[in-house]
Amino acid sequence: PENCRWADRTTQRLNQRISTDNTSGFVGVVWYKITSKWVAKIMVNKIVIHLGYFNSVQEAVLARDNYIIENKLPHKLSTEY
């Protein structure tokens, strides 16, 4: 109890580990079979924002990180994992 803290849903969600079935190794970046491209997404206020399709996982990660920085979101950058 001494080392516990209360956190809202947003904070709890941000503290989660990457899922074991994640193939990209990055949060919010997934392989989309239909287009054979990487997709970057981010959830803000319970709304999923599609950031685009990318040829490489690095481009998708960079797009997601830039969106977080530009909009001053509390999300962790991919470089922080």
N, C-alpha and C positions, 0 to 999 in steps of 0.2 A: 503493500500500500504506500510506502514512503516514496517509491520511485515511479508511481503511476501518475498520469495526468489525464484530465478530460479533454477530448478533442472533438470538434464538429466533424460532420461527414466529409467535408472537403479535405480537411487535414488528414483524416484517416485514409481517404482514397489516395492522397499524394504519398503516403508512407508505405503503400503496398509494394511488395516485390513484383518483379516482372513475372508474368505467368509462365509456367513450364512449357506450354505449347506455343510460345512466342518464337517464331522462326527468325525474326529480324534482330532480336536482341535489344530492341529499343521500344519504349512505351509509345503507343500511338502510331506505329509504323507497321503495316501488314502487307503481305504479298497478295495481289488481286489477280487470280488466275485468268479471268475473262480477258483482261487487257494485257496480261503479262507485264505488269508494272507494279511498283511499290506505291502504296497509298499512305498519305499522312493525314491523321485526324487528331482532333483534340476536343474534349468535352468542357464546355463552359456554361455554368448555370443550368445543368442538366440538358444542354443542347449540344449535339455532336456537330462540329464544324469540320467540313471536308476541305482540306488544304490543297489537294491536287494529286495527280498521278506523276510518278517520277521513274526515270530509267534506272537509277541506282538507289540503294538504301541510304547512302550518304546524302544525296540530294533531298530525300524525304525527311531525314533527320534534321538537316540544316533548315528546311522550310518550317518544320514544327518549332524548332528552337527560336528561329527569327520571329515567328508569330508570337511566341511567349514573351520575348523581349520587347517587341514593338507595342504589345498591348498590356505590358506590365502585369502579367498574370502570376499567381503564386505557384504555378506548376514548376517542377524541377526540370532543368534542362537535361538533355540526353547525355551531355558531357559530364554530368554530376553523378552518373550511375557507375 
